[in-house]
């Protein structure tokens, strides 16, 4: 009988609820009004001093008109002391976080009796809960670039107009320029002269005109007389930076000459040009199909001139790879001259 009574007492002790400590206080806001909200209390699994097993859990306690009251198992005297993590929420967000190390007590304790700034046990999160809780952190983060709308992993980073980080747009073989644009590597080494007025008297007799620099390559020179492209080798010839106009094409008083051309590259370039090319095909007034030496890349770089007049893609002709097909109304007639310039 005595052994049975002893066993019953041991069993009752083993399965008795753990002793609890009551935390009771009144919370105020800085303006003197009472705090209303929720205290969310979290803890890791631990064993109390009296042997009770407390699994990891979270509970929420309503704080009404500033009144907080909660009973918790003591943690300061546990075999492995831990902290409670307490998040105070109101107005839909976490207002502040603090840590409690609860001692055993038969009388209610106030918050000042359980608050702690140090971490113990298996608490893995600590310190202030928001950026604003760290002095100066918000200002430091604000001056650093943030992700932009075009941010992407495994891409070269560029700073957009708002100061955010975007990914450079382009193919894997492109180079990124200092302005954030991307294009074939070496393209920035190309130098162009656009719309230059060659020097020389325009009087109906002078046939010699001078460019500021020699075109390189020579085929890159496009010379326009009153907006009409002149054909190199027929309407004029080029030697260095000197243009000699053929007798039948000498500019008269009031005519306007303009020149577009390239200069030697200042570095390696992957861009290639076909300039002043004569498309292959019979010019007989019925044949509408002509073939270029290569496919223009991009297709929009193609310029086709008929007797020096620029033809319009989609209106005067259609392009498919390297085949040009003129519409019926624009089919070249016998004696017409076709010239094509494009990138590839």
C-alpha positions in Angstrom: 0.0 0.0 0.0 2.8 2.3 0.9 4.6 1.7 -2.4 1.3 2.3 -4.3 0.9 5.7 -2.6 4.5 6.6 -3.3 4.1 5.7 -7.0 0.9 7.8 -7.2 2.7 10.8 -5.7 5.6 10.4 -8.1 3.2 10.1 -11.1 1.3 13.1 -10.0 4.5 15.1 -9.7 5.7 14.0 -13.1 2.4 15.1 -14.8 1.7 18.2 -12.8 1.4 21.5 -14.6 4.5 23.6 -14.4 4.6 26.5 -12.0 3.9 29.8 -13.7 5.0 33.4 -13.2 2.5 36.1 -13.8 3.6 39.2 -15.7 1.2 42.1 -15.2 1.7 45.8 -16.2 0.1 48.8 -17.9 1.6 49.9 -21.2 1.6 53.5 -22.4 2.5 55.3 -25.6 5.0 58.1 -25.6 2.2 60.6 -25.8 0.7 59.3 -22.5 -2.2 57.4 -24.1 -2.6 53.7 -23.3 -1.4 51.1 -25.7 -4.0 49.0 -27.5 -2.9 46.0 -29.6 -1.5 42.5 -29.4 1.5 41.0 -27.7 2.8 38.0 -29.7 5.0 35.8 -27.5 7.3 33.2 -29.1 9.7 30.7 -27.5 11.8 27.7 -28.4 11.3 24.3 -26.9 12.7 24.1 -23.3 12.4 22.2 -20.1 11.4 23.9 -16.9 13.2 23.6 -13.6 10.5 21.3 -12.3 10.9 19.0 -15.3 7.9 20.1 -17.5 8.6 19.9 -21.3 7.5 23.1 -23.1 7.4 22.7 -26.9 8.1 25.6 -29.3 5.0 27.7 -29.8 3.6 31.2 -30.2 0.7 32.7 -28.4 -1.1 36.1 -28.8 -2.3 38.2 -25.8 -4.7 41.1 -26.3 -3.6 44.4 -24.7 -6.7 46.5 -24.0 -6.5 50.0 -22.7 -2.8 49.3 -21.8 -3.6 46.3 -19.6 -1.2 43.3 -20.1 -1.5 40.1 -18.0 0.0 36.8 -19.0 1.2 33.7 -17.0 4.4 32.0 -18.3 6.7 29.2 -17.3 9.9 30.6 -15.8 12.9 30.4 -18.0 15.7 31.9 -15.9 16.0 28.8 -13.8 15.6 26.3 -16.6 18.4 23.7 -17.1 19.1 25.7 -20.3 17.7 29.2 -19.8 16.1 30.9 -22.8 14.4 34.1 -23.7 10.8 34.8 -24.7 10.6 36.9 -27.9 7.7 39.4 -27.6 6.4 41.4 -30.5 3.9 44.2 -29.8 1.6 44.8 -32.7 -0.9 47.6 -33.4 -2.3 49.5 -36.4 -1.5 46.4 -38.6 2.3 46.3 -38.0 4.9 45.4 -35.5 5.6 48.5 -33.3 8.5 47.0 -31.3 10.2 43.8 -30.1 11.7 42.9 -26.7 13.0 39.9 -24.9 11.9 38.5 -21.6 13.9 36.3 -19.2 11.2 35.2 -16.7 12.2 34.2 -13.1 10.1 32.1 -10.8 7.8 34.2 -8.7 4.7 33.7 -6.6 3.7 37.3 -7.0 3.0 39.2 -10.3 6.0 40.8 -11.9 6.2 44.0 -14.0 7.8 44.3 -17.4 10.9 45.9 -15.9 11.4 42.7 -13.9 11.6 40.4 -17.0 13.0 42.5 -19.8 16.5 41.7 -20.9 18.8 43.0 -23.6 21.1 39.9 -23.7 20.3 36.7 -25.4 20.5 33.3 -23.7 19.8 29.7 -24.6 18.5 28.8 -28.1 17.2 32.2 -29.0 18.5 32.8 -32.5 16.9 36.2 -33.3 17.7 39.3 -31.4 18.3 43.0 -31.4 16.0 45.6 -32.9 13.2 44.3 -35.2 13.1 47.2 -37.7 15.6 49.2 -39.7 14.6 52.4 -37.9 15.7 50.9 -34.6 19.3 51.1 -35.6 20.6 54.7 -35.5 21.7 55.8 -39.0 20.9 52.5 -40.8 17.9 53.9 -42.7 20.0 56.9 -44.0 22.8 54.6 -45.1 20.5 52.2 -46.9 18.7 55.1 -48.7 21.9 56.2 -50.4 22.6 52.8 -51.8 21.2 51.6 -55.2 18.2 49.4 -55.1 16.8 46.8 -57.5 15.2 48.4 -60.5 12.2 47.0 -62.5 14.6 45.5 -65.1 16.9 43.8 -62.5 17.9 40.3 -63.4 20.4 37.7 -62.2 23.5 36.7 -64.3 23.4 40.0 -66.3 25.7 43.0 -66.4 24.4 45.7 -64.0 23.7 49.2 -65.2 22.3 52.2 -63.2 19.1 53.5 -64.6 17.9 57.1 -64.6 16.4 56.8 -61.1 19.6 55.4 -59.6 18.3 51.9 -59.3 20.1 48.8 -60.6 18.8 47.2 -63.8 20.2 44.5 -66.0 21.8 45.4 -69.3 19.7 44.4 -72.3 21.3 42.7 -75.2 22.7 39.4 -76.4 25.4 37.5 -74.5 28.1 38.6 -77.0 27.3 42.3 -76.7 29.4 44.9 -75.0 27.9 47.4 -72.5 28.7 51.1 -73.1 29.2 53.7 -70.4 25.7 55.1 -71.0 24.2 51.6 -70.2 23.3 50.8 -73.8 24.5 47.5 -75.3 25.6 46.5 -78.8 28.2 44.5 -80.7 31.6 44.7 -79.2 33.8 47.3 -80.9 31.0 49.3 -82.4 31.9 52.3 -80.3 35.3 52.4 -82.2 33.6 53.4 -85.4 33.8 57.0 -86.5 31.4 58.7 -88.9 31.3 62.0 -90.7 27.7 63.0 -91.5 26.3 65.7 -93.7 29.6 67.4 -94.5 29.7 70.1 -97.2 32.8 69.5 -99.4 34.9 72.6 -100.0 35.2 73.9 -103.5 33.5 76.5 -105.7 30.0 75.5 -106.9 29.9 77.6 -110.2 29.1 75.1 -113.0 32.8 74.7 -114.0 34.7 73.6 -111.0 34.9 69.8 -110.8 37.2 69.3 -107.8 36.0 69.3 -104.2 37.8 68.4 -100.9 36.6 66.5 -97.9 38.0 67.2 -94.4 39.3 63.6 -94.2 39.8 60.7 -96.6 36.8 58.2 -96.4 37.8 54.8 -95.1 36.8 52.6 -96.9 36.3 54.7 -100.0 33.0 52.8 -100.7 31.6 54.3 -97.5 31.2 57.7 -99.2 27.7 58.7 -100.1 27.7 62.0 -102.0 24.4 63.7 -102.6 23.7 66.5 -105.1 20.5 68.4 -104.2 19.4 65.3 -102.2 20.0 62.8 -105.1 22.7 60.2 -104.5 25.5 60.3 -107.1 27.0 57.1 -108.3 30.6 56.6 -107.3 32.8 55.7 -110.3 30.3 57.2 -112.8 29.2 60.6 -111.4 32.5 61.1 -109.6 35.7 59.6 -108.5 37.6 59.7 -105.2 41.3 59.9 -104.5 42.2 60.4 -100.8 40.0 63.2 -99.6 39.6 64.7 -103.1 36.4 64.3 -105.1 36.5 64.8 -108.9 33.0 65.2 -110.5 32.5 63.8 -114.0 31.9 66.4 -116.8 28.2 65.7 -117.1 27.6 66.0 -113.3 29.4 69.2 -112.4 27.4 71.1 -109.8 25.9 74.4 -111.0 25.5 77.6 -109.1 23.0 77.1 -106.2 23.4 73.3 -106.1 24.1 71.7 -102.7 26.7 68.9 -102.2 26.6 66.8 -99.0 28.7 63.9 -98.0 28.4 61.0 -95.5 31.3 58.6 -94.9 33.3 56.6 -92.4 36.8 57.1 -91.0 39.3 54.4 -90.0 38.2 52.6 -86.8 40.0 53.4 -83.6 39.7 49.8 -82.4 38.4 46.4 -83.3 34.8 46.3 -84.7 32.5 43.3 -85.3 30.2 45.4 -87.6 30.5 44.8 -91.3 29.2 47.0 -94.1 28.2 46.5 -97.8 28.2 49.9 -99.4 27.2 51.1 -102.8 26.6 47.5 -103.9 24.8 46.8 -107.2 22.2 44.1 -106.5 22.3 41.1 -108.9 19.4 40.9 -111.3 18.3 41.9 -114.8 17.0 45.5 -115.2 14.6 45.1 -118.0 11.3 46.6 -116.8 9.7 43.2 -116.0 12.1 41.5 -113.5 11.2 42.5 -109.9 13.6 40.2 -108.0 17.2 41.2 -107.1 19.7 39.5 -104.9 22.1 41.1 -102.4 25.6 39.7 -101.6 24.5 39.1 -98.0 21.5 39.5 -95.7 21.2 42.9 -94.1 21.5 42.8 -90.3 19.3 44.4 -89.1 17.0 44.4 -92.1 16.2 48.1 -91.4 19.8 49.0 -92.2 19.2 48.4 -95.9 19.1 51.5 -98.1 18.2 51.0 -101.8 18.6 53.8 -104.3 17.0 53.8 -107.8 18.7 56.4 -110.0 19.9 58.1 -106.8 16.4 58.2 -105.2 15.9 56.3 -101.9 13.3 53.6 -102.2 11.1 52.9 -99.2 10.9 49.4 -97.6 7.4 48.0 -97.5 6.2 50.5 -100.1 8.6 50.3 -103.0 10.1 46.9 -102.2 10.0 43.9 -99.8 13.1 42.2 -98.3 13.4 38.5 -97.5 16.8 37.5 -96.2 19.0 38.8 -99.0 16.3 38.9 -101.8 14.7 42.3 -102.7 11.4 42.2 -104.5 10.1 45.4 -106.0 6.3 46.1 -106.2 4.8 46.3 -109.6 4.8 50.1 -109.8 8.5 50.4 -108.8 10.1 47.7 -111.0 13.3 49.1 -112.4 13.3 50.0 -116.1 16.1 49.5 -118.6 18.8 52.1 -117.9 17.9 52.5 -114.3 20.7 52.2 -111.8 20.3 50.4 -108.4 22.6 50.9 -105.5 22.4 49.2 -102.0 24.1 49.9 -98.7 23.5 48.0 -95.5 25.1 46.4 -92.4 25.7 42.7 -91.9 
